[in-house]
Amino acid sequence: MGRRAETIAAWYLRMQGWRIVARRLRLPMIELDLVVRRGHLLAVVEVKWRQTADEALHALRAGPLRRLQAAAAELALREAARGRPVSARVDLIALAPGRWPRHIPDIR
């Protein structure tokens, strides 16, 4: 279900005006589901598919969240080095059967 959930999330974000920068981007510390950009904002998006929306919303644990935040900071530094400064954050897309995707921006 992982790739399908990521495809659904990517289409949802495109409809919200985001540009998909990368899918399944591998970094030394973690694999990122989606990296999206809108203007000067870069978001690392974690996609969670569970049987209920509540389970999906609470599926991201503290350890992986810290690695996602570090990855977002690393990507922001890379963009700045290329002369394209951005703000970076970590977002969550929660998916469950029969529910619309739920986008939680800037999770902490």
N, C-alpha and C positions, 0 to 999 in steps of 0.2 A: 504493500500500500504506500510505501515511502515515495516512490517516484510519482505515482498518481497524485498523492497529496501535494507534492511540490509543484506539479503542473497546475493543479487547481489554484493553489496559492499564487503562483506566478500570473495566471490569467486575472485573478482577482486584483492583484496589485497593479497590473497594467491598466485595468479599468479605472483604477484610482489615480492614474497619472504617473505611476512609477515606471522607470526604465530598468529592465533586468540587465545587470552588469555581469553576473556570473551565477551559474547553477552548480551545486556540488563542488564548490571550490575547496581544494585540499591545501591546508596550511600545515606546517609542522606540528602545531598544537591541537588542531581540530579540523573537521570537515564542515564547511558552511553550507547549509541548504540553499539559501538564496542570498545574493548581494544585489541590492537595488539602489537606485539613485533618483532623486528629484531635486533639480537645482543644485544647491550647495549642501544638500543633505544626503549622506550615504547611510544606508541601513543594512545591517546584517540581520537576516530574517531566519528564525528557527521555526520550522513547520512541525506541528504536533497533530497527529490523527489519533483519536481515541474513540471509544464507543459512546461517550457522552461529552458534551461541551465542557462540563466542569472538570472532567478528567483531563481533557486536552489543555485547559487553562492552567492546571496545576502540575503538568507533567515535566516542566523544566526545573531542574534542581540547581542548587547553589554552585556546585563545582563546575558543571558545564556552562552555567551562566557567566561565571568569572572568565572562563576560556573564551566565550563568545565576545565578552567586553574587551578582552585583550586583543582578540582578532580584529574587532572594529577599530580599536586604536591603531593597530598596525596598518590596516588598510588606509586610514586617514593620513598617517605619516607617509605612506607610499604616494598617495595622491598629492600631498603637499610637496614632496620631492620632485614631482612632475610639474609643479607650478599650478596645480589645481586644488587649492585648499578647500576642504570640506569639513563639516561637522559630521560625526559618526555616532551611531547609536545601535542598540540591539532591539529588535521588534520580535513579536511572537504572532504567528498565525495559528489559531486553534480551529481544527476541523473535526466534525463529527457527522455521522450519517444523518441525513435529513435536515441539516442545519446549514445556514449560510456561514461562510468563513468569518471568523472574528479576528480582527487585527488589533493587537495590543501594542501601541507604540512605546518605545523607550522603557522597556521592562528593566527592573532593578532587583 
